[in-house]
Amino acid sequence: MVEDRIRNIENRVKSSANLPEAAKSELLELLDSMRAELQGVKKEHLERAEGSAGAARTHGESLDDALGGLGETVTELEAMHPRLAELANRLAVALANMGI
């Protein structure tokens, strides 16, 4: 699922006529780095993080409980894979700075 999201972002970046080539290159480089870093992440860690995102819908939890659980999962993932967390943050900041 994470790879699908990366691929989706990658396809959108490549096909965007509104992004300057420098911005496209920066984003594509970050996505490649994330993809490489994901090689070292255990599948169960990713599954747990993805599962936490949908917990409110699946288990009828309140939004606050679901967000708390997601926050804990993100904190654990950051502790175990700091480089991946850094790359994800850089990607989010780059997209935000571009107004995306």
N, C-alpha and C positions, 0 to 999 in steps of 0.2 A: 504494500500500500504506500509506503514512503517513496519507493522507487517510482510508483505511478505518479505521485504528486510532483516529484522532481522532474519527471519526463513531461508532465503537463506544463509546468512553469517553463521548462526549457523550450518546448514547442511554441508557447505563447511569446516568449522573448524573441526567438528566431523569426517568427512571422510578423512581429510588430513593425509597422511602418513608421511609427511615431518615436521610436527610441533611437537615439544617436548610436552609431557603431561603437563608440567607446563605452557607452552604458551597456550595450548588448554584450560586449566582450567581458566587461566586469562581472555581469550577472552570470554569464555562461561559465566563467572561470570559477566563481563561487559554487555554482551547482556541480561542476566537475569535482571540486575539492570536497564537497559534501558527500557526493557519491563514493569517492575514494575512502573517506573517513567512515562511512557506513559499513564498509567491508569488515571493520573491526568491532562492530556493535552486535551483540548477541541478539538473535531473532526474538527471544522472549522479552528482552528489554523494549524493543520496538513495538511488539504486540501489546505489551502492558501500557505503553504510552498512548498508543492508538485507541486501545480499549477504554482508557480513562476519559478520553475526549467524548465518547458517546455514552458514558455511564448514566447520565441523567435520563436520557430517553430509554435506555435499556432496562434500568432497574428502578425507575420511578423516583430517583433521588431528587432532592431539591437542587436547584441550580447552584446554590452556595456550597452544598455538600459535594457536588460533582466538580466544581471549580477547585475546592480544597483538595480533593483527591488528585485532580490533574496537576495542581501546584506541587504536591508532594512527589508525584511521578516525575515531573520536570526537574525538580531539585535533585532527585536520585540520578536521573539520566545525566544531568550536568556534572554531578560529582564523579560519575563513572566514565563519562566521555566529554571532558572539558573542551577539547578541540572541536568536536561536533557542535556543542552548544555555542561556541564562539562563531563558527561558520554560519549557523542558523541565525544568530543575532546579526551578523554582518549582512546577511542576505536581507533580513527584515528591514534593517536600517537603510540599506541601499534602495530597496523598493519604496520605502516610505519617503526617502529624500527625492525620489523621482515622481512622487505623487501617486504611486500605485498602491 
